[in-house]
Amino acid sequence: MSHTTIPQGYQPLLGLYDTQKAIGLTKRLFEDALSGALNLRRVSAPLFVEAASGLNDNLNGVERPVSFTMKEGGGEIQVVHSLAKWKRLALRDYGFSAGEGLVADMNAIRRDEDLDNLHSIYVDQWDWEKIITAEQRSTDFLKDTVVRIAGAVESTRRTLMAVFPELSASRLGRLDQVTFVTAQELEDRWPDYTPKERENAIAKEAGTVFLMGIGGALASGKPHDGRAPDYDDWALNGDLLCWDPVLNCAVELSSMGIRVSPESLDRQLTIAGCDDRRSLPFHKALLAGELPLTMGGGIGQSRLCLLLLGCAHIGQVQSSVWDADTRAACAKAGVPLL
């Protein structure tokens, strides 16, 4: 079901084609800034993987992947949800060392996404991953990486404003001043709020927030949000949230974390009731210690463009398919969908 709401009186800051130019510039600027900040090299990425490989991201475990079979035969093939697991194998195959990483231009289809101003069935993001040492599997190293990513976002924002002076009318504040908070701290502070209400409250207060510790059960017995048990270590992950003054809500720019070690994978598979995955090739290799220790994440390309260009709907910065209610709401408000 669609839940699109255009703020009253909203006007795009850029014209239709200037928006296109700004989208291209945003993507070039940010990828270069991110690669420099984290020592990443660009690589090619798959649009689909074999289901039997166990490489597809299971997200919250309930989403249905788009799948098909080849004319030449073989098993089921799935369009990726993300490259969370594939990247770890790629780092090994490329022969990268500790401190080196990769970034890929990931495109995906998430058919079960609930459509609204921030969600589409088409997903585009920078999927990045880098090799780390055992000593770097720590909260301090995670925080340092988040600060570097936020710095890349802020430098992109400043350059965009210099090229497109119209963006100076945006009420978006600085994005490189990060507040770190855990999901448990938010639950303790706002026990009667929903997880999304907590995210909105802390982002409105702090501006840019990294919310840590997502996936495991909190004191209430419920997790803040779902997280697959086989990529992030639930104690060493988080979401990067930015307050959006146009939509008056928190926008999640990135989901990221230090990836599971053999020990944390073993533990989380059992907690999640996913022990059947132990026989899949990716999981067998990881449990056997055959894959490097890594950290990584996805950074939404359309989300970043929406935020930096002052857009009210993600359809202004990506070409996707929308239901009739979404098209009608945007047309009534004079918001062009690509």
Protein Blocks (a to p, Z undefined) as FASTA:
>chain_A
ZZddcdehiacfbdfklmmmmmmmmmmmmmmmmmmmnopadddddfbdcfklomacgkjo
paccdddddfkgpcdddddfblmlmmmmmmmmnopaehiacddddddddfkbccdfkbcf
bdcdddddddddfklmcfklmmmmmmmmmmmmmmmmmmmmmmmmmlmmpccdcfkbccdd
dfklmmmmmmmbcfklmmmmmmmmnopacdehihiacfkopafbdcdfklbccklgcddd
dddfklopacdfbdcdddddfklmmmmmmmnopmmmmmpmklmmmmnopaccdddddddf
klmmmmmnopabfklmcccdddfklmmmmmmnopacZZ
